[in-house]
Amino acid sequence: MKRSEIAIIGGGPSGLMAAEILSMQNHSVTVYDSMPTVARKFLLAGKSGLNITHSEDFERFADRFGAASQQLRPALDAFTPADVRVWAEGLGTETFVGSSGRVFPKAMKASPLLRAWIKRLEAQGVRILTRHRWTGFAGQTLTFDTPDGHKTVHSDATLLALGGASYPRLGSDAGWTTALKDAGVDVTDFRPANCGFDVDWSDAFRERFAGEALKSVTATSEAGTTPGEFVITRHGIEGSLVYAHAAHLRDRLEMQRSAALSIDLAPGRTVERLAKDLARQDGKMSVSNRLRKGAGLEGVKSALLREIVPEATRTDLNALAERIKSLPIAVLRPRPIAEAISSAGGVRWSAMDDAYMLTALPGIFVAGEMIDWEAPTGGYLLTACFATGRAAARGIDAWLRR
């Protein structure tokens, strides 16, 4: 029986995972990537410690994908966070659970895992062709720009795993959207996810505190309350605590044109306790000393309070305590999508079937971040990319066998 020729366009986690599954089914698999090397965003994510998945209860994990949780669930059921760890260990990468529940390789790097993965793929017969930029369809064939000029490729089935719109310099530039829209595929515009936000800082605050981290605080929005830390930037705010609320802030800005993140600068104390501690301080003290001794606020925390509520230190102590416990940082807009960790938007779920095949283009499948879903940081993004790559591969194999 003739082996099926499968083209996988995009050499990120979704595409490589699909290549692994399909090559194990004795298909002829070629991965095409526009960059000089594959998985560049994967390597960048692992530069400061590859967060490969999360150890929390699976039901809670599977619910982290918001509106897309139900659609993603079958793929996640078939490749759970526990399965991710087993898979990594099969490539010689032992993992451990960090204090936050996040799962990392013991080596804390992505490169050893990627090298072992590519070696296994090549041993299974997968061909990887870099500097091949997909430019669209020409009838039943795929077209590419390559160092050797224009190239056309015929495949029996194709997986598009081209990523979203964040980090375009690493290859995920959403350049594929025009080709799919022209072919009748419903694609929603990309928006930044897990991103920072612009804030209208005063020049004095910006110059003095840009780059400073606010630690041991909590943030509250309609998305809930989370502890952590974030960073003051020249433009506004960014960091893990901001990313946890980014989707809500972004959506609220779009709907109501205003949004604020409420910060508790002293999560260990109640309003009543803060008011009493502030009242015990000598009224002749400077504002800085009163906040430091009475509320434990100094440096950037104290300055942020006075930046946002200049009159706070002149109000009664109960009002001051309430501001310390709930300090609203008004955000103006998300930072540009090119700076975002990930993106929301892409191919709508209604544009494909349960096997991840595009209904407008039989034989063309999609996976990973080019589909309309988003997730918080913490291993969720990468796990879902792995899972959808595997799910699409199963869909391709079943379609070809039919």
C-alpha positions, 0 to 999 in steps of 0.5 A: 500500500502506497504511503500517504504524503502529509505536509505539516506547515509549522515546526512548533510544538503542535506541528512537531507533535503531529509529525511524531504521531503520523510518522508512527502510523507509517505515513510519509511526513514533511515539516515545513517551517519559514524560519532557519530552525524549528520551534523558535518560540518554544526555545524562547519560552524555555530560556528562563525555565521551560514551563511544560505543563501544570500539576493542578487537578485535571478538572480545574486544569481543563477549565482554564481555557475559558470559552474554548474549554469545552471544545478543547476537552477531548484533545486534553483528555487524550493528552493530559498534563500527566501524559506530557510528563511521561512523554518528556521523560521518554525523551530523557527529560525528567520533570519536577513540580515547582512551588506554584504547581508549575511543571519544569524540566529538571534541566530548566531548559528547552534545548535538550528536550527539543534536540532529543525530540528532533532526533526521534522524529528524524529516526522515524523518517520525518523530513524537516525543511526550513526556510520554506514560507507557505504562501497559499494554495494553487488549486490542490497544491501548496505553494512555498517561497524557498531559498531556491525560489518558488516551490509547489508541493502536493500532499494527500493531507495537510496540517497547518500549525502556523501559530498565532500573532505574538512574537512575529519575529520568531515566525508567528506573524499570522500571515496565513490569515489572508489565504484561509479567509480567501478560501472561505475559512471563518477567521476571527481577528487576533488580539493580545493575550497574556500581555501588559497594559499601558498606564498613564504614569506621571513622568516623575513616577515613570522615570523613578520606578520603571523596572521596579517589581511589586511583590507580595500583592494580590490583584482583583478583577472580575476574573477573581483575586490572585496573589503574585507580583508584577512590574512597573514599566515605562508604558504601564504594567506587566508580569504574571499577576497582570497576565492572569487578568489580561483577558478580562481587562482587554475584553472590558476595554473593548466593551466599555472603554475603561478598565482597572486592576485593583491591587491589595498592597498589604494582603496580610492585614485587614482594613481595620488593622491597617487603620489602627496601625496607621493611627498609632504613628506620630502625626508629625511623621513624613508621609513616607515614614507613616506608610512605612511604619504603619502599613509596611509600605515603602519604595515603589508600593508607597509611591504607587499609592501616592501616584494613583491617589495623591489625596489619599494621605490627606484623607482619614485613616480609614479611607487611606487603609481602604485605598491600600487594600484596593488600589485601582490601576486604570489601564488604557490599552493592551500592549501591542500583540507583537509583545504579547506572550500569546494571542486570542483569535484565529480559526473559529471552532465552527470552521472545522469538524471534531477531527480538526479538519477545515470544513471549507477545505477537505484534507486541510487540518489545523492545530495549536495557537492558530485556532481561536482559544487562549489560556493563562500562562503556567503550562496551559498554552504548551499542553494545549498545543501538544494536545491539539497537534496530537488530535489533528494527527489522529484526525488526519490518520482517520481521514486518510484511512477512510 
